[in-house]
Amino acid sequence: MNEIISSLEEEKPPGSPLLSGAYLRGIIDSDRVFVKYEGANPTGTQKDRISENHVKRALSLGMKTVSVATCGNYGASISYYSRKYNIDAVIGIPEYYSNVRSKEMVANGSRVIKYPYKYEEIVELFHKISERNGWYDASPGSRNDVYDIIGYSIIAIEIYKQLGHSPDYIAVPVGNGTTLAGIYYGFRALYDYGYASNVPRFIAASTSGGNPIVESYMNGSKKIMELSEEKIRETNINEPLVAYRSYDGQKALDALYDTEGYAFYVNDDEMINASHLMKMNGLSVLPASASAAVAAARVLKNNDECVIVITGRDH
């Protein structure tokens, strides 16, 4: 937690803006709801929070290659920072995904390998080949994933500093659950060290195509469930969220129970509609990221203060 408190005491501008609820008109109409817009990051998603940390750490360890298995956004981010810091990157993606950002990865000089496997299978494969080849493994569930939690915890610090306090609720889209877990970790540290008077209640949003975190919470399970692969329904819209295994799912599930939070499935049409409304209001939002706004709208009452974490802009 020392890294979090050090970040609190640093005098530097936030990594992403906290915007007014005006961008949510038509979804949530309240002046007590805000948007933490991670789409303002260099590659347009919250993944930049962790990619730069991993690339710099790989260099500090004297490693020449960083590797990651991705659905798209994380790979684009790793490729950007690998190019910036002049280190090789190897990126694995499922060949059947839309991968609209794969050209971006190649343009950044990364080696992109497409596999006829599911995302979760490629993650496990990359753990093995990274170990075998001496690559720095930035994939979820690797020995380095503690830096993901630390990286995302800074979002909590920024929200606290931007608002001047902790809000009542935080709404976050979940796939692997890493972003939610990291933000929770940040707010928990603020509370435990006496800075904040409360830990926000967390609202998790994911795709109705299937996600272990939402499924586990909706079923009252305190242990993360792994879903049947056959029941997962992947689409171009829900790719960032759909999963049969969530690598930081237990951490995210624990956060939901600890804060007496909520978890909801959101379908593709709801995501697309919310993304369209936010675009009409002047903000580019990836449909999967808009799921957090849809979920929050199901919970919030008039006087509730909430920050909705929009994890990425549309591409």
Secondary structure, DSSP 4 states (H G I P E B T S, - for coil): -HHHHHHHH-----SS-EE-GGGGTTT---TTEEEEEGGGSTTSBTTHHHHHHHHHHHHHTT-SEEEEE-SSHHHHHHHHHHHHHT-EEEEEEETTS--TTHHHHHHTT-EEEEESS-HHHHHHHHHHHHHHHT-EE-STTSTTTHHHHHHHHHHHHHHHHHHSS--SEEEEE-SSSHHHHHHHHHHHHHHHTTS-S-PPEEEEEEETT--HHHHHHHTT-SSPPPPPGGG----TTTTTT--S--TTHHHHHHHHHHTT-EEEEE-HHHHHHHHHHHHHTT----HHHHHHHHHHHTT--TT--EEEEE-B---
